[in-house]
Amino acid sequence: MTSRTLARKIASFAVGKKASGVVLLDLRKHDAPADFFVVCTADSSTQVRAVAEEIEERAAELGARLWHTEGRRALSWLLLDFVDVVVHVFLKEVRQFYNLERLWVDVPRVLVEDTERGVVFHPVRGRVRRSGKSAPQKKPAKRK
């Protein structure tokens, strides 16, 4: 299984446990510790645990090996390291404080959300501003 496929599946597992703000950061073309980060928010420490456990169990069923974890005691920021894919499950305030996405502002990203049709992946175009919204893309000038 490719790292991209694993990242997308993990993001789907997080959405399935009602994590919000699920984002895939594609780090493959950068000097980074992994190919992908999956970043998401949980509403409580109980949900942080539930999201992480769901990801661990479902990824194991796919044959993905969990190499390392961090944050199991505090449950405000739980990290799951699958080597090529690193998952960050944050409480809202902690995610805002660390603003991990700002550190990787120039990498391609995909927003992941649950819809009536199922899990949908939305590539974000342009750079992401501090507000978290993407900057508008300039349209190329028409040639005459």
N, C-alpha and C positions, 0 to 999 in steps of 0.2 A: 504494500500500500504506500502511495506517495505521501509526503508530508502535507501537501495541499489537501489531499483527500482526508487524511486524518484530522487536519485542522477544521475542515468543513463539517465533518461528522461530530467532532467535539463541540463545535459551536451549536450544532443542532441539538445535542444532548443538553447543553446549558439552557437553550431556549425551551426545551421540553420541561425543564424544572422551573420555568418562569423567571429565569435570570433576565435582566433588562440591559439595554445598552451593549449588546453583544457585538464585538468588532473583531475582525481578523486583520492583523497587521502582517503584510507580506515582507519579510526581511531578507529574502533570498539574495537580493542584489546588493546587500549591505554587509559590512563587517559586523555581524551580530551573533549572539550566542545560540540562536536557533533559526530555523527557516521561517517559522510563523509564531506570533503571539496570538492567543485568543484572550481577549479582555472582556469581562462582564461584571455586572453589578447584582448584588443580592440585597434584599431589604432587611435581613437580620442575620445574626450569627448562625442561627438554626438553618436558614436558607443557604448560607455560605457552605455549611457542612453538607447539606442535601445536594447542592449542585456539584460539589467536588466528588461526593460519593457516587453520584450518578455517572459522572464523567469517568471516574476510575473503573467502575464496574462494566460499563458499556464499552470502553476502550479495551479493557482486558478481553472481553468477548470477541473483539476484532483482532486480537493478537498483539495489541500495542502494549509495550512494557513501560510501566511507570518507573522512572529512574530515581526520582527524588521528589520530596515534598517539603514545604515550609509553611509555617503559620497555623498548624493544627491546634495549638493551645489558645491563641488569642481569637482566632476566627474572624479577623477583620480584613485580612488580606491573605488568602490561601493560594499558594503557588503549587502547581503540578507540572513537573518536568518530564516530558516524554522524549527528551533529547532534541529532536527536530521541531517539536511543537511544545511551547511552554504556555500554560494556562494560568491566568491571573483572575481570581474570583475576589472581588472587593465589596466591602460595605460602601455605600454611596459616598459618605464623607471622606473615607480613606482614599477612594478613587479620585475624588476631586482634589484632595490635598497633594497626592503624588503625581497626578496628571501624566501618567505614563505615556499616553498618546502624544503629548507635546514633545516628549523626548525623541519620538520617531515621526515627526511631522511630515517628513518627505517620503515616507514609504507608502506604497499602494495599500489601500484599506478597503474592507468590505463590511458593510453594516448587515447584521443578520437579525431577522425578525420573524415572529410567528404571525401568520395571516390565516384567513379562512381557507386558503389553498394549501396551507402547510408552511414550512420554513422557506423563507425567501432570502436570497443573497443580493444585496444592492452595492455594486462597486461605487465608490465615492470618487468623483472627478475633481481635480484641482487640489490645491493645498487646503489643509484644515486650519481654520483660524482658531484663536484661543477660545472662542465661544463654543467650539466643537462643531460648528457648521462649516461646510466646505465653501471655499471662495469660488465665485462664479468663474466659469471658463470663458475665455475670450473666443469668439467665433472667428474663424479665418475670414479675411476679406474676400469678397467675391471677385473673381477675375473677369475682366471684360474681354 
